[in-house]
Amino acid sequence: MLEMQKKLSKPFYAILSLPATAMGFALSIQIATLSWLMRTKFNLELHEIGFVWAAGPLAGIIGQPIVGLISDNVWFWGGRRRPFILIGGSLAALMLFALPYIGVISSFFGFSNIIIVAVCVALTLDLAINISFNPTRSIIADVTPEGVPRTKGYTWMQTISGSFGVLAYAIGAIFGNYFLIYFGVILVLLFSIIPLFFIKESKLIHREQTEVNVSSSATDWSQFLKLLFAHSFSWIGVQTMFVYMIGFVEQKLNPADNNETGQILSISFLILNAVGALLPVFILEPITEKIGRVKTHLASVGIMGLGYFGIVLFGTSSLNVWIFMAICGIGWAAIVSLPFAIMSEKVNKSKMGLFMGIFNLSVVLPQLFVSLVIGTFIQNAVDKSIIFIISGTTLIISSVLWIMVKDLPASVSKTIRI
């Protein structure tokens, strides 16, 4: 074990954050470029783009819970998380490289329907990301003591990963999406491999268990299911925007060419994610201490819904769209940070891996619904403002449903070795 790991120094926390950053960066590239490539290079219709995006949720349903549980109970290549990070990171980099060459790959294998190859590449990319996401988060808990040091580990992860996510959209906006893809191939590969030479895993895992009483360690299924239901509507709205916003941009903003379309999208997602990266630590967390996590979350989600309707009413220029995307970033900041903290209070702490997998269904099932159902509806709609009407409506519904979820006192926990 290196000295910086023993001392839990700042450089160690930075290095520890890089594998999760690699996966977040790969996901940002996919969000920024997949719909754009499918639309501008391969001329897919909006509903066909939805079919390609359906590969991701399918990978999420299979990948995250299974890999998370497996990585808890294996040890090879010098670690339990290390093998999945190495395999997933390398595969993700390879699939990113394949994105611009889907047409070449299709011709090479003799496929007349390019959607088949696009789905295969997207599915493999998402599966690679999902293979690595749980281990990249779990390794932080494995190598840091419970309490302030572990909290610091996840704070560093959020800050560094969020910053690089913003960088991804900035690169796409300034240098173009092709440069972003090739840059991402190198970054994802390096950030997945190099940090593992500086991180030593232990065969002993720290696990948290509630020591208050039996009832508080049991899962509150009523609250847990209400949380999943409310969170699902949030992701219908978010995913509808991510996948189909290109249709709105093409119809309402009249970009000069495909590159300008890509730039408008990249800047939009850059602004959304910049707000999403900054607010959780500096704004939302102080507010939660005063009014609670649930109230903070439902208010933020409601604001995001109103931001979507602002785009419908006033999104007649790129500047106006970007202003309202900044407003939407308030809800995005909450969606990517607060629900897990709330969820962790509702379930049995000794089965957190299982419930992480179940919780992931509230993300991937809405994504499937957006890809397989909403896509056809949007394709047939004359006015593509329907994209943000759907998004705004589902976010407002989510905000209302969160009223049914109650805040609970923080659990008292301890660390044991197994």
The 8 nearest C-alpha neighbors of each residue, nearest first, counted from 0:
[[1, 199, 2, 4, 5, 198, 197, 3],
 [2, 0, 4, 3, 5, 197, 198, 199],
 [1, 3, 5, 4, 6, 0, 7, 8],
 [2, 4, 6, 8, 5, 1, 7, 11],
 [3, 5, 7, 2, 6, 1, 11, 0],
 [6, 4, 2, 3, 7, 1, 0, 8],
 [5, 7, 3, 8, 4, 2, 11, 1],
 [8, 6, 4, 5, 3, 11, 9, 12],
 [7, 9, 11, 3, 6, 10, 12, 4],
 [8, 10, 12, 11, 13, 7, 3, 14],
 [11, 9, 13, 12, 8, 14, 3, 7],
 [10, 12, 14, 8, 9, 13, 3, 4],
 [13, 11, 15, 9, 10, 14, 152, 16],
 [12, 14, 10, 16, 11, 15, 9, 155],
 [15, 13, 11, 16, 17, 12, 194, 10],
 [14, 16, 12, 13, 17, 11, 139, 194],
 [17, 15, 156, 13, 14, 19, 18, 20],
 [16, 18, 20, 190, 14, 19, 15, 21],
 [19, 17, 191, 21, 20, 190, 135, 16],
 [20, 18, 135, 22, 21, 17, 16, 23],
 [19, 21, 160, 17, 23, 18, 22, 24],
 [22, 20, 187, 18, 24, 19, 23, 190],
 [21, 23, 25, 19, 24, 20, 128, 26],
 [22, 24, 20, 26, 25, 21, 27, 19],
 [23, 25, 27, 21, 22, 26, 164, 20],
 [26, 24, 22, 28, 27, 23, 21, 29],
 [25, 27, 29, 23, 24, 28, 22, 30],
 [28, 26, 24, 30, 29, 25, 164, 31],
 [29, 27, 31, 25, 26, 30, 32, 24],
 [28, 30, 26, 33, 27, 32, 31, 25],
 [31, 29, 27, 28, 32, 33, 26, 241],
 [32, 30, 28, 29, 265, 27, 33, 168],
 [31, 33, 35, 29, 30, 34, 36, 28],
 [32, 34, 29, 36, 35, 30, 37, 31],
 [35, 33, 37, 36, 32, 38, 242, 48],
 [36, 34, 32, 38, 33, 37, 39, 261],
 [37, 35, 40, 33, 39, 38, 34, 32],
 [36, 38, 41, 34, 35, 43, 40, 39],
 [37, 39, 42, 43, 35, 36, 41, 40],
 [40, 38, 36, 42, 35, 41, 37, 257],
 [41, 39, 36, 42, 37, 38, 35, 43],
 [40, 42, 37, 43, 38, 39, 36, 102],
 [43, 41, 38, 39, 40, 37, 44, 36],
 [42, 44, 38, 37, 41, 47, 48, 45],
 [43, 45, 47, 46, 48, 42, 38, 378],
 [46, 44, 48, 47, 378, 374, 49, 43],
 [45, 47, 374, 375, 49, 48, 44, 378],
 [48, 46, 50, 44, 49, 45, 43, 51],
 [49, 47, 45, 51, 46, 50, 43, 44],
 [48, 50, 370, 46, 52, 47, 51, 374],
 [49, 51, 47, 53, 48, 52, 370, 371],
 [52, 50, 118, 48, 49, 53, 54, 117],
 [51, 53, 49, 54, 50, 55, 370, 48],
 [54, 52, 50, 370, 367, 51, 55, 56],
 [53, 55, 122, 52, 57, 56, 51, 118],
 [56, 54, 125, 58, 57, 53, 122, 52],
 [55, 57, 363, 59, 58, 53, 54, 367],
 [58, 56, 60, 54, 59, 55, 61, 53],
 [57, 59, 126, 55, 61, 56, 62, 60],
 [58, 60, 56, 62, 57, 61, 63, 129],
 [61, 59, 57, 58, 62, 56, 360, 363],
 [62, 60, 58, 59, 63, 65, 57, 64],
 [63, 61, 59, 129, 58, 65, 130, 66],
 [62, 64, 129, 66, 65, 59, 67, 356],
 [65, 63, 356, 67, 66, 62, 68, 353],
 [66, 64, 68, 67, 62, 63, 69, 61],
 [65, 67, 69, 68, 63, 64, 62, 70],
 [66, 68, 64, 70, 65, 133, 69, 63],
 [67, 69, 65, 71, 66, 70, 64, 352],
 [70, 68, 66, 71, 72, 67, 65, 73],
 [69, 71, 67, 79, 72, 68, 73, 66],
 [72, 70, 68, 69, 73, 67, 79, 80],
 [71, 73, 70, 69, 74, 68, 79, 67],
 [74, 72, 79, 70, 71, 69, 75, 78],
 [73, 75, 79, 78, 77, 72, 76, 202],
 [74, 76, 77, 78, 79, 73, 82, 81],
 [77, 75, 78, 82, 81, 74, 79, 80],
 [78, 76, 75, 74, 81, 79, 200, 82],
 [79, 77, 81, 74, 75, 80, 200, 76],
 [78, 80, 74, 70, 73, 81, 75, 82],
 [79, 81, 134, 78, 83, 82, 70, 138],
 [80, 82, 78, 84, 83, 79, 85, 195],
 [83, 81, 85, 84, 80, 86, 76, 79],
 [82, 84, 86, 85, 81, 131, 80, 87],
 [83, 85, 131, 81, 87, 82, 86, 88],
 [86, 84, 82, 88, 83, 87, 191, 192],
 [87, 85, 83, 89, 88, 84, 82, 90],
 [86, 88, 127, 131, 90, 84, 130, 89],
 [87, 89, 91, 191, 85, 90, 86, 84],
 [88, 90, 92, 86, 91, 87, 188, 85],
 [89, 91, 93, 87, 92, 88, 127, 86],
 [90, 92, 88, 94, 127, 124, 93, 89],
 [93, 91, 184, 95, 89, 90, 94, 188],
 [94, 92, 90, 96, 91, 95, 89, 97],
 [93, 95, 97, 91, 96, 124, 92, 120],
 [96, 94, 92, 97, 98, 93, 184, 91],
 [95, 97, 93, 94, 98, 184, 92, 181],
 [96, 98, 94, 100, 95, 99, 101, 93],
 [97, 99, 95, 100, 96, 101, 94, 120],
 [100, 98, 97, 101, 96, 36, 177, 102],
 [101, 99, 103, 97, 102, 98, 104, 96],
 [100, 102, 104, 103, 98, 99, 105, 117],
 [101, 103, 105, 100, 104, 106, 113, 41],
 [104, 102, 100, 106, 105, 101, 107, 99],
 [103, 105, 107, 101, 102, 106, 100, 108],
 [104, 106, 102, 110, 103, 108, 107, 116],
 [107, 105, 109, 103, 104, 108, 110, 102],
 [108, 106, 104, 105, 109, 103, 110, 102],
 [107, 109, 105, 106, 110, 104, 103, 116],
 [108, 110, 106, 107, 105, 111, 104, 112],
 [111, 109, 105, 112, 108, 106, 113, 115],
 [110, 112, 113, 109, 105, 106, 115, 114],
 [113, 111, 114, 110, 115, 116, 105, 109],
 [112, 114, 115, 116, 105, 117, 111, 110],
 [113, 115, 117, 112, 116, 118, 51, 47],
 [116, 114, 118, 113, 117, 112, 119, 110],
 [115, 117, 119, 118, 113, 114, 105, 120],
 [118, 116, 114, 120, 119, 115, 121, 101],
 [117, 119, 51, 121, 115, 116, 120, 122],
 [120, 118, 116, 122, 117, 121, 123, 115],
 [119, 121, 123, 117, 122, 118, 124, 116],
 [122, 120, 118, 124, 123, 119, 117, 125],
 [123, 121, 54, 119, 125, 124, 120, 55],
 [122, 124, 126, 120, 125, 121, 127, 119],
 [125, 123, 121, 127, 91, 94, 122, 126],
 [126, 124, 128, 55, 122, 127, 123, 58],
 [125, 127, 58, 123, 129, 128, 124, 130],
 [128, 126, 87, 130, 124, 91, 125, 129],
 [129, 127, 125, 131, 130, 126, 22, 132],
 [128, 130, 126, 132, 63, 131, 62, 127],
 [131, 129, 127, 128, 87, 62, 126, 66],
 [130, 132, 84, 87, 129, 128, 134, 83],
 [133, 131, 129, 135, 134, 128, 130, 136],
 [132, 134, 136, 67, 135, 131, 137, 63],
 [135, 133, 137, 80, 136, 131, 132, 138],
 [136, 134, 19, 132, 133, 138, 137, 18],
 [137, 135, 133, 134, 138, 139, 132, 19],
 [136, 138, 134, 140, 139, 135, 133, 141],
 [137, 139, 141, 140, 135, 136, 134, 80],
 [140, 138, 137, 141, 142, 136, 143, 152],
 [139, 141, 137, 138, 143, 142, 149, 136],
 [140, 142, 138, 139, 204, 143, 137, 205],
 [141, 143, 139, 140, 138, 200, 144, 201],
 [144, 142, 149, 140, 141, 148, 139, 145],
 [145, 143, 149, 148, 146, 142, 140, 205],
 [144, 146, 149, 143, 148, 414, 147, 205],
 [145, 147, 149, 148, 150, 144, 151, 143],
 [146, 148, 150, 149, 151, 145, 144, 152],
 [149, 147, 151, 150, 146, 144, 143, 152],
 [150, 148, 152, 143, 151, 145, 147, 146],
 [151, 149, 147, 153, 152, 148, 154, 146],
 [150, 152, 154, 148, 149, 153, 147, 155],
 [153, 151, 149, 155, 150, 154, 12, 156],
 [152, 154, 156, 150, 155, 151, 157, 149],
 [155, 153, 151, 157, 156, 152, 150, 158],
 [154, 156, 158, 152, 153, 157, 159, 151],
 [155, 157, 16, 153, 154, 159, 158, 160],
 [156, 158, 154, 160, 155, 161, 159, 153],
 [157, 159, 155, 161, 156, 160, 162, 154],
 [160, 158, 162, 156, 161, 157, 155, 163],
 [159, 161, 20, 163, 157, 162, 158, 156],
 [162, 160, 276, 164, 158, 163, 159, 157],
 [161, 163, 159, 165, 164, 160, 158, 166],
 [162, 164, 166, 160, 165, 161, 167, 159],
 [165, 163, 161, 167, 166, 162, 24, 27],
 [164, 166, 162, 269, 163, 167, 168, 273],
 [167, 165, 163, 169, 164, 168, 170, 162],
 [168, 166, 164, 170, 165, 169, 163, 171],
 [167, 169, 269, 265, 171, 165, 170, 166],
 [170, 168, 166, 172, 171, 167, 173, 269],
 [171, 169, 173, 167, 168, 172, 174, 179],
 [172, 170, 175, 176, 168, 179, 169, 174],
 [171, 173, 262, 169, 265, 170, 266, 175],
 [174, 172, 170, 171, 175, 169, 262, 168],
 [175, 173, 170, 171, 172, 178, 176, 179],
 [176, 174, 171, 177, 178, 172, 173, 179],
 [175, 177, 171, 179, 178, 180, 32, 261],
 [178, 176, 180, 179, 175, 181, 99, 171],
 [177, 179, 181, 176, 180, 175, 182, 174],
 [180, 178, 176, 182, 177, 171, 181, 170],
 [179, 181, 183, 177, 178, 182, 176, 184],
 [180, 182, 184, 178, 183, 179, 177, 96],
 [183, 181, 179, 180, 184, 185, 178, 186],
 [184, 182, 186, 180, 181, 185, 187, 179],
 [183, 185, 92, 181, 187, 182, 186, 95],
 [184, 186, 188, 183, 182, 187, 189, 181],
 [185, 187, 183, 189, 188, 184, 190, 182],
 [188, 186, 21, 190, 184, 189, 185, 183],
 [187, 189, 191, 185, 186, 190, 89, 92],
 [190, 188, 186, 192, 191, 187, 193, 185],
 [189, 191, 187, 17, 18, 21, 188, 192],
 [192, 190, 18, 88, 188, 189, 187, 85],
 [191, 193, 189, 190, 195, 194, 85, 188],
 [192, 194, 195, 189, 196, 190, 191, 197],
 [195, 193, 196, 197, 14, 192, 190, 198],
 [194, 196, 198, 197, 193, 192, 81, 191],
 [195, 197, 194, 193, 198, 192, 199, 1],
 [196, 198, 195, 194, 199, 1, 193, 14],
 [199, 197, 195, 196, 200, 194, 4, 15],
 [198, 200, 0, 197, 201, 195, 142, 196],
 [199, 201, 78, 142, 198, 202, 141, 77],
 [202, 200, 203, 199, 204, 142, 78, 141],
 [201, 203, 204, 200, 78, 74, 79, 417],
 [204, 202, 201, 417, 416, 205, 141, 200],
 [205, 203, 141, 416, 417, 206, 202, 201],
 [206, 204, 416, 414, 415, 141, 203, 207],
 [207, 205, 414, 415, 204, 208, 416, 349],
 [206, 208, 414, 413, 412, 348, 205, 209],
 [209, 207, 412, 348, 349, 413, 210, 206],
 [208, 210, 412, 216, 211, 411, 410, 348],
 [209, 211, 212, 412, 411, 208, 413, 216],
 [210, 212, 209, 411, 215, 213, 410, 216],
 [213, 211, 214, 215, 210, 216, 209, 217],
 [212, 214, 216, 215, 217, 211, 210, 209],
 [215, 213, 217, 216, 212, 218, 211, 219],
 [214, 216, 217, 213, 212, 211, 209, 218],
 [215, 217, 347, 213, 214, 209, 348, 218],
 [218, 216, 347, 214, 215, 346, 219, 213],
 [217, 219, 346, 347, 220, 345, 216, 223],
 [218, 220, 345, 222, 221, 223, 346, 217],
 [219, 221, 223, 222, 218, 224, 345, 346],
 [222, 220, 224, 223, 219, 225, 226, 218],
 [221, 223, 225, 220, 224, 219, 404, 226],
 [222, 224, 220, 226, 225, 221, 345, 219],
 [223, 225, 227, 226, 221, 222, 220, 228],
 [226, 224, 222, 228, 227, 223, 229, 221],
 [225, 227, 223, 229, 224, 228, 230, 404],
 [228, 226, 224, 230, 361, 225, 229, 231],
 [227, 229, 225, 231, 226, 230, 224, 232],
 [230, 228, 397, 400, 226, 231, 227, 401],
 [229, 231, 227, 233, 232, 228, 226, 361],
 [232, 230, 361, 228, 234, 233, 229, 365],
 [231, 233, 235, 397, 393, 234, 230, 229],
 [234, 232, 394, 230, 231, 236, 235, 397],
 [233, 235, 237, 236, 231, 232, 238, 362],
 [236, 234, 232, 365, 238, 233, 237, 239],
 [390, 235, 237, 234, 239, 233, 393, 238],
 [238, 236, 234, 240, 239, 235, 233, 241],
 [237, 239, 241, 240, 235, 236, 234, 242],
 [240, 238, 236, 242, 237, 241, 243, 235],
 [239, 241, 244, 238, 237, 243, 242, 236],
 [242, 240, 238, 239, 243, 244, 237, 30],
 [241, 243, 239, 240, 238, 244, 34, 49],
 [242, 244, 245, 240, 246, 239, 241, 386],
 [245, 243, 240, 247, 246, 241, 242, 248],
 [244, 246, 248, 243, 247, 249, 264, 35],
 [247, 245, 249, 244, 248, 243, 250, 383],
 [248, 246, 383, 244, 250, 245, 249, 251],
 [249, 247, 245, 252, 251, 246, 250, 244],
 [248, 250, 246, 247, 253, 251, 252, 245],
 [251, 249, 247, 248, 253, 252, 246, 383],
 [250, 252, 248, 247, 253, 249, 315, 314],
 [251, 253, 248, 254, 316, 249, 250, 315],
 [254, 252, 249, 251, 250, 255, 248, 260],
 [255, 253, 256, 260, 259, 252, 249, 257],
 [254, 256, 259, 253, 257, 260, 258, 252],
 [257, 255, 259, 258, 254, 260, 253, 261],
 [256, 258, 260, 259, 39, 261, 255, 254],
 [259, 257, 261, 260, 256, 262, 175, 255],
 [258, 260, 262, 261, 256, 257, 254, 263],
 [261, 259, 257, 263, 258, 262, 254, 264],
 [260, 262, 258, 264, 259, 263, 265, 257],
 [263, 261, 172, 259, 265, 264, 260, 266],
 [264, 262, 260, 266, 261, 265, 267, 259],
 [263, 265, 267, 261, 262, 266, 268, 260],
 [266, 264, 168, 262, 172, 268, 267, 263],
 [265, 267, 269, 263, 268, 264, 172, 262],
 [268, 266, 264, 270, 265, 269, 321, 263],
 [267, 269, 271, 265, 270, 266, 272, 264],
 [270, 268, 168, 266, 165, 272, 267, 271],
 [271, 269, 273, 267, 268, 272, 325, 266],
 [270, 272, 328, 268, 325, 269, 324, 274],
 [271, 273, 275, 269, 274, 270, 165, 276],
 [274, 272, 270, 276, 275, 165, 271, 269],
 [275, 273, 328, 277, 272, 276, 271, 278],
 [332, 274, 276, 272, 328, 273, 331, 277],
 [277, 275, 161, 273, 274, 272, 278, 332],
 [278, 276, 274, 275, 279, 273, 281, 280],
 [277, 279, 282, 281, 280, 275, 283, 274],
 [280, 278, 283, 332, 284, 282, 281, 277],
 [281, 279, 284, 278, 282, 283, 277, 285],
 [280, 282, 278, 279, 277, 283, 284, 285],
 [283, 281, 278, 284, 285, 279, 280, 286],
 [282, 284, 279, 286, 285, 278, 287, 280],
 [283, 285, 287, 286, 280, 282, 279, 288],
 [286, 284, 288, 287, 283, 282, 289, 281],
 [285, 287, 283, 289, 288, 284, 290, 282],
 [288, 286, 291, 292, 284, 290, 289, 285],
 [287, 289, 285, 286, 291, 290, 284, 292],
 [288, 290, 286, 287, 291, 285, 292, 284],
 [289, 291, 287, 288, 286, 294, 295, 292],
 [292, 290, 287, 293, 294, 288, 289, 295],
 [291, 293, 287, 295, 294, 296, 337, 406],
 [292, 294, 296, 295, 291, 297, 406, 405],
 [295, 293, 297, 296, 292, 291, 298, 290],
 [296, 294, 292, 298, 293, 297, 287, 299],
 [295, 297, 293, 299, 294, 298, 333, 292],
 [296, 298, 398, 300, 294, 299, 295, 401],
 [297, 299, 301, 295, 296, 300, 294, 302],
 [300, 298, 330, 296, 302, 301, 297, 329],
 [299, 301, 330, 303, 297, 302, 298, 398],
 [302, 300, 304, 298, 395, 398, 303, 299],
 [303, 301, 305, 299, 304, 300, 306, 298],
 [304, 302, 327, 330, 306, 300, 301, 305],
 [303, 305, 391, 394, 301, 307, 306, 302],
 [304, 306, 302, 308, 307, 303, 309, 391],
 [307, 305, 309, 303, 327, 304, 323, 308],
 [306, 308, 391, 304, 310, 309, 305, 387],
 [307, 309, 311, 305, 310, 306, 391, 312],
 [310, 308, 306, 312, 307, 311, 313, 305],
 [309, 311, 314, 307, 313, 308, 312, 320],
 [312, 310, 308, 309, 384, 314, 313, 387],
 [313, 311, 309, 310, 314, 308, 315, 384],
 [312, 314, 310, 315, 309, 311, 319, 320],
 [315, 313, 310, 320, 319, 316, 311, 312],
 [314, 316, 313, 252, 251, 319, 317, 320],
 [317, 315, 319, 318, 314, 252, 320, 251],
 [316, 318, 320, 319, 321, 252, 263, 315],
 [319, 317, 321, 316, 320, 322, 314, 315],
 [318, 320, 322, 316, 314, 321, 317, 323],
 [321, 319, 314, 317, 323, 318, 322, 310],
 [320, 322, 324, 318, 319, 323, 267, 317],
 [323, 321, 319, 325, 324, 320, 318, 326],
 [322, 324, 326, 325, 320, 306, 321, 327],
 [323, 325, 327, 321, 326, 322, 271, 320],
 [326, 324, 328, 323, 322, 327, 271, 270],
 [327, 325, 323, 328, 324, 306, 329, 303],
 [326, 328, 303, 324, 306, 329, 325, 330],
 [327, 329, 271, 331, 325, 274, 326, 275],
 [330, 328, 332, 327, 331, 299, 326, 303],
 [329, 331, 300, 299, 303, 333, 332, 328],
 [330, 332, 328, 334, 333, 329, 275, 335],
 [275, 333, 331, 329, 330, 334, 335, 279],
 [332, 334, 330, 336, 331, 337, 335, 296],
 [333, 335, 331, 336, 332, 330, 337, 338],
 [336, 334, 333, 332, 331, 337, 338, 275],
 [335, 337, 333, 334, 338, 332, 279, 339],
 [336, 338, 340, 333, 339, 334, 341, 335],
 [339, 337, 341, 340, 342, 336, 334, 335],
 [338, 340, 342, 341, 337, 343, 336, 335],
 [341, 339, 343, 337, 338, 342, 344, 336],
 [342, 340, 338, 339, 343, 344, 337, 292],
 [343, 341, 339, 345, 344, 340, 338, 223],
 [342, 344, 340, 341, 345, 346, 339, 348],
 [345, 343, 342, 341, 346, 407, 409, 410],
 [344, 346, 342, 219, 343, 218, 223, 222],
 [347, 345, 218, 343, 344, 348, 219, 217],
 [346, 348, 217, 216, 218, 349, 350, 351],
 [347, 349, 351, 350, 208, 346, 207, 216],
 [348, 350, 347, 351, 208, 207, 206, 352],
 [351, 349, 348, 353, 352, 347, 354, 346],
 [350, 352, 354, 348, 353, 349, 355, 347],
 [353, 351, 355, 350, 354, 68, 67, 356],
 [352, 354, 356, 351, 355, 350, 357, 64],
 [353, 355, 357, 351, 356, 352, 358, 350],
 [354, 356, 358, 352, 353, 357, 351, 359],
 [357, 355, 64, 359, 354, 353, 358, 63],
 [356, 358, 354, 359, 360, 355, 353, 64],
 [357, 359, 355, 360, 356, 361, 354, 227],
 [358, 360, 356, 357, 361, 362, 355, 363],
 [361, 359, 363, 362, 358, 357, 364, 60],
 [362, 360, 231, 359, 227, 358, 364, 363],
 [363, 361, 360, 359, 365, 364, 234, 231],
 [362, 364, 56, 366, 360, 365, 361, 59],
 [363, 365, 367, 366, 360, 362, 361, 368],
 [366, 364, 368, 235, 367, 363, 362, 231],
 [367, 365, 363, 369, 364, 368, 56, 238],
 [366, 368, 364, 370, 53, 365, 369, 56],
 [367, 369, 365, 371, 366, 372, 370, 364],
 [370, 368, 373, 366, 367, 372, 371, 239],
 [369, 371, 49, 367, 53, 368, 374, 50],
 [370, 372, 368, 369, 367, 374, 50, 49],
 [373, 371, 368, 374, 369, 370, 375, 376],
 [372, 374, 369, 376, 375, 377, 370, 371],
 [375, 373, 46, 377, 376, 49, 370, 372],
 [376, 374, 46, 378, 377, 373, 372, 379],
 [375, 377, 373, 379, 374, 378, 380, 372],
 [378, 376, 380, 374, 379, 375, 373, 386],
 [377, 379, 375, 376, 45, 380, 46, 374],
 [378, 380, 376, 377, 375, 381, 374, 46],
 [381, 379, 377, 382, 378, 376, 383, 385],
 [380, 382, 383, 379, 378, 377, 385, 384],
 [383, 381, 384, 380, 385, 250, 247, 377],
 [382, 384, 385, 247, 386, 381, 246, 380],
 [385, 383, 386, 382, 387, 311, 247, 388],
 [384, 386, 388, 383, 387, 389, 382, 377],
 [387, 385, 384, 389, 388, 383, 390, 239],
 [386, 388, 390, 389, 307, 385, 384, 391],
 [387, 389, 385, 391, 390, 386, 392, 308],
 [390, 388, 392, 387, 386, 391, 385, 393],
 [236, 389, 391, 387, 393, 388, 392, 239],
 [392, 390, 304, 307, 388, 394, 389, 393],
 [391, 393, 395, 389, 394, 390, 388, 396],
 [392, 394, 396, 232, 390, 236, 395, 391],
 [395, 393, 304, 397, 233, 391, 396, 392],
 [394, 396, 398, 392, 301, 397, 304, 393],
 [397, 395, 393, 399, 394, 398, 400, 392],
 [398, 396, 229, 394, 400, 232, 395, 399],
 [397, 399, 297, 395, 301, 401, 396, 400],
 [398, 400, 396, 397, 401, 402, 395, 297],
 [401, 399, 397, 229, 402, 398, 403, 396],
 [400, 402, 403, 404, 398, 399, 229, 297],
 [403, 401, 400, 404, 399, 398, 297, 405],
 [402, 404, 401, 400, 405, 225, 222, 399],
 [405, 403, 401, 402, 222, 226, 225, 406],
 [406, 404, 407, 403, 293, 222, 402, 401],
 [405, 407, 293, 404, 408, 291, 292, 341],
 [408, 406, 409, 405, 344, 345, 341, 410],
 [407, 409, 410, 406, 344, 411, 405, 291],
 [410, 408, 407, 411, 344, 406, 412, 343],
 [411, 409, 412, 408, 209, 344, 211, 215],
 [410, 412, 209, 210, 211, 409, 413, 208],
 [413, 411, 209, 208, 207, 210, 410, 414],
 [412, 414, 207, 208, 415, 209, 411, 210],
 [415, 413, 207, 206, 205, 145, 416, 412],
 [416, 414, 205, 206, 413, 417, 207, 208],
 [415, 417, 205, 204, 203, 414, 206, 207],
 [416, 203, 204, 415, 205, 206, 202, 414]]
